[in-house]
Amino acid sequence: MNSFNSDRPMFDATCSKCGNETQVPFQPSGDRPVYCNNCFREMKGQETGGAGRGGFSGGDRPMFDAVCATCGQPTQVPFQPSAGRPVYCREHYKRDRM
């Protein structure tokens, strides 16, 4: 496994999908599945619909109505907005983060 930070400790684990031994940069707790790089990449591609957009493709994930703090347009977000915290439409979220 290629490590982007050689000082980061790695922990032995068994991939929940293929059963191969792997190493992960966190201590597996046993209450969540752990995946090897290949299975993780494969699953990540399914979430984004293989289009490389990033994020989830939607599916059954609940969406919440909100108003963009920059342009004032209605939008939907995959989390319950909190009072006093700004929410941005897709366009402004991407533009302001780049």
Rosetta constraint file for C-alpha pairs under 8 A:
AtomPair CA 1 CA 23 HARMONIC 7.29 0.50
AtomPair CA 1 CA 37 HARMONIC 7.97 0.50
AtomPair CA 8 CA 25 HARMONIC 6.85 0.50
AtomPair CA 9 CA 25 HARMONIC 6.17 0.50
AtomPair CA 9 CA 26 HARMONIC 7.68 0.50
AtomPair CA 10 CA 23 HARMONIC 5.90 0.50
AtomPair CA 10 CA 24 HARMONIC 5.43 0.50
AtomPair CA 10 CA 25 HARMONIC 4.64 0.50
AtomPair CA 10 CA 26 HARMONIC 6.64 0.50
AtomPair CA 10 CA 27 HARMONIC 7.99 0.50
AtomPair CA 11 CA 23 HARMONIC 5.23 0.50
AtomPair CA 11 CA 24 HARMONIC 5.30 0.50
AtomPair CA 11 CA 25 HARMONIC 6.21 0.50
AtomPair CA 11 CA 26 HARMONIC 6.33 0.50
AtomPair CA 11 CA 27 HARMONIC 5.94 0.50
AtomPair CA 11 CA 28 HARMONIC 7.66 0.50
AtomPair CA 12 CA 21 HARMONIC 7.23 0.50
AtomPair CA 12 CA 22 HARMONIC 5.97 0.50
AtomPair CA 12 CA 23 HARMONIC 4.59 0.50
AtomPair CA 12 CA 24 HARMONIC 6.61 0.50
AtomPair CA 13 CA 21 HARMONIC 5.90 0.50
AtomPair CA 13 CA 22 HARMONIC 5.36 0.50
AtomPair CA 13 CA 23 HARMONIC 5.69 0.50
AtomPair CA 13 CA 24 HARMONIC 6.92 0.50
AtomPair CA 13 CA 28 HARMONIC 7.13 0.50
AtomPair CA 13 CA 34 HARMONIC 7.19 0.50
AtomPair CA 14 CA 19 HARMONIC 5.66 0.50
AtomPair CA 14 CA 20 HARMONIC 5.68 0.50
AtomPair CA 14 CA 21 HARMONIC 4.55 0.50
AtomPair CA 14 CA 22 HARMONIC 5.87 0.50
AtomPair CA 14 CA 34 HARMONIC 6.99 0.50
AtomPair CA 14 CA 35 HARMONIC 7.41 0.50
AtomPair CA 14 CA 36 HARMONIC 7.74 0.50
AtomPair CA 15 CA 19 HARMONIC 4.76 0.50
AtomPair CA 15 CA 20 HARMONIC 5.41 0.50
AtomPair CA 15 CA 21 HARMONIC 6.24 0.50
AtomPair CA 15 CA 22 HARMONIC 6.59 0.50
AtomPair CA 15 CA 33 HARMONIC 7.66 0.50
AtomPair CA 15 CA 34 HARMONIC 5.41 0.50
AtomPair CA 15 CA 35 HARMONIC 4.37 0.50
AtomPair CA 15 CA 36 HARMONIC 5.28 0.50
AtomPair CA 15 CA 39 HARMONIC 7.96 0.50
AtomPair CA 16 CA 33 HARMONIC 5.56 0.50
AtomPair CA 16 CA 34 HARMONIC 5.50 0.50
AtomPair CA 16 CA 35 HARMONIC 5.69 0.50
AtomPair CA 17 CA 35 HARMONIC 6.56 0.50
AtomPair CA 17 CA 39 HARMONIC 6.84 0.50
AtomPair CA 18 CA 39 HARMONIC 7.36 0.50
AtomPair CA 20 CA 36 HARMONIC 7.33 0.50
AtomPair CA 21 CA 36 HARMONIC 7.65 0.50
AtomPair CA 22 CA 35 HARMONIC 7.86 0.50
AtomPair CA 22 CA 36 HARMONIC 5.58 0.50
AtomPair CA 23 CA 36 HARMONIC 7.45 0.50
AtomPair CA 24 CA 36 HARMONIC 7.89 0.50
AtomPair CA 28 CA 32 HARMONIC 7.69 0.50
AtomPair CA 28 CA 34 HARMONIC 7.22 0.50
AtomPair CA 35 CA 39 HARMONIC 5.85 0.50
AtomPair CA 35 CA 40 HARMONIC 5.49 0.50
AtomPair CA 36 CA 40 HARMONIC 5.98 0.50
AtomPair CA 37 CA 41 HARMONIC 6.08 0.50
AtomPair CA 38 CA 42 HARMONIC 6.19 0.50
AtomPair CA 39 CA 43 HARMONIC 6.09 0.50
AtomPair CA 40 CA 44 HARMONIC 5.99 0.50
AtomPair CA 41 CA 45 HARMONIC 6.16 0.50
AtomPair CA 42 CA 46 HARMONIC 6.58 0.50
AtomPair CA 43 CA 47 HARMONIC 6.42 0.50
AtomPair CA 44 CA 48 HARMONIC 6.53 0.50
AtomPair CA 45 CA 49 HARMONIC 6.08 0.50
AtomPair CA 45 CA 50 HARMONIC 4.59 0.50
AtomPair CA 45 CA 51 HARMONIC 7.63 0.50
AtomPair CA 45 CA 52 HARMONIC 7.18 0.50
AtomPair CA 46 CA 50 HARMONIC 5.80 0.50
AtomPair CA 47 CA 55 HARMONIC 7.05 0.50
AtomPair CA 47 CA 56 HARMONIC 4.95 0.50
AtomPair CA 47 CA 57 HARMONIC 5.58 0.50
AtomPair CA 48 CA 52 HARMONIC 6.16 0.50
AtomPair CA 48 CA 53 HARMONIC 6.11 0.50
AtomPair CA 48 CA 54 HARMONIC 5.77 0.50
AtomPair CA 48 CA 55 HARMONIC 5.96 0.50
AtomPair CA 48 CA 56 HARMONIC 5.20 0.50
AtomPair CA 48 CA 57 HARMONIC 5.06 0.50
AtomPair CA 49 CA 57 HARMONIC 6.13 0.50
AtomPair CA 61 CA 78 HARMONIC 7.04 0.50
AtomPair CA 62 CA 78 HARMONIC 6.24 0.50
AtomPair CA 62 CA 79 HARMONIC 7.80 0.50
AtomPair CA 63 CA 76 HARMONIC 5.90 0.50
AtomPair CA 63 CA 77 HARMONIC 5.43 0.50
AtomPair CA 63 CA 78 HARMONIC 4.66 0.50
AtomPair CA 63 CA 79 HARMONIC 6.67 0.50
AtomPair CA 64 CA 76 HARMONIC 5.25 0.50
AtomPair CA 64 CA 77 HARMONIC 5.32 0.50
AtomPair CA 64 CA 78 HARMONIC 6.23 0.50
AtomPair CA 64 CA 79 HARMONIC 6.35 0.50
AtomPair CA 64 CA 80 HARMONIC 6.01 0.50
AtomPair CA 64 CA 81 HARMONIC 7.53 0.50
AtomPair CA 65 CA 74 HARMONIC 7.13 0.50
AtomPair CA 65 CA 75 HARMONIC 6.00 0.50
AtomPair CA 65 CA 76 HARMONIC 4.63 0.50
AtomPair CA 65 CA 77 HARMONIC 6.65 0.50
AtomPair CA 66 CA 74 HARMONIC 5.84 0.50
AtomPair CA 66 CA 75 HARMONIC 5.32 0.50
AtomPair CA 66 CA 76 HARMONIC 5.68 0.50
AtomPair CA 66 CA 77 HARMONIC 6.98 0.50
AtomPair CA 66 CA 81 HARMONIC 7.04 0.50
AtomPair CA 66 CA 87 HARMONIC 6.95 0.50
AtomPair CA 67 CA 72 HARMONIC 5.56 0.50
AtomPair CA 67 CA 73 HARMONIC 5.56 0.50
AtomPair CA 67 CA 74 HARMONIC 4.47 0.50
AtomPair CA 67 CA 75 HARMONIC 5.71 0.50
AtomPair CA 67 CA 87 HARMONIC 6.75 0.50
AtomPair CA 67 CA 88 HARMONIC 7.21 0.50
AtomPair CA 67 CA 89 HARMONIC 7.54 0.50
AtomPair CA 68 CA 72 HARMONIC 4.80 0.50
AtomPair CA 68 CA 73 HARMONIC 5.44 0.50
AtomPair CA 68 CA 74 HARMONIC 6.31 0.50
AtomPair CA 68 CA 75 HARMONIC 6.54 0.50
AtomPair CA 68 CA 86 HARMONIC 7.50 0.50
AtomPair CA 68 CA 87 HARMONIC 5.42 0.50
AtomPair CA 68 CA 88 HARMONIC 4.26 0.50
AtomPair CA 68 CA 89 HARMONIC 5.12 0.50
AtomPair CA 69 CA 86 HARMONIC 5.54 0.50
AtomPair CA 69 CA 87 HARMONIC 5.66 0.50
AtomPair CA 69 CA 88 HARMONIC 5.62 0.50
AtomPair CA 70 CA 88 HARMONIC 6.66 0.50
AtomPair CA 70 CA 92 HARMONIC 7.00 0.50
AtomPair CA 73 CA 89 HARMONIC 7.45 0.50
AtomPair CA 74 CA 89 HARMONIC 7.68 0.50
AtomPair CA 75 CA 88 HARMONIC 7.77 0.50
AtomPair CA 75 CA 89 HARMONIC 5.55 0.50
AtomPair CA 75 CA 90 HARMONIC 7.97 0.50
AtomPair CA 76 CA 89 HARMONIC 7.50 0.50
AtomPair CA 77 CA 81 HARMONIC 7.92 0.50
AtomPair CA 81 CA 85 HARMONIC 7.36 0.50
AtomPair CA 81 CA 87 HARMONIC 7.08 0.50
AtomPair CA 88 CA 92 HARMONIC 5.83 0.50
AtomPair CA 88 CA 93 HARMONIC 5.28 0.50
AtomPair CA 89 CA 93 HARMONIC 5.94 0.50
AtomPair CA 90 CA 94 HARMONIC 6.13 0.50
AtomPair CA 91 CA 95 HARMONIC 6.11 0.50
AtomPair CA 92 CA 96 HARMONIC 5.70 0.50
AtomPair CA 93 CA 97 HARMONIC 6.16 0.50
AtomPair CA 94 CA 98 HARMONIC 6.35 0.50
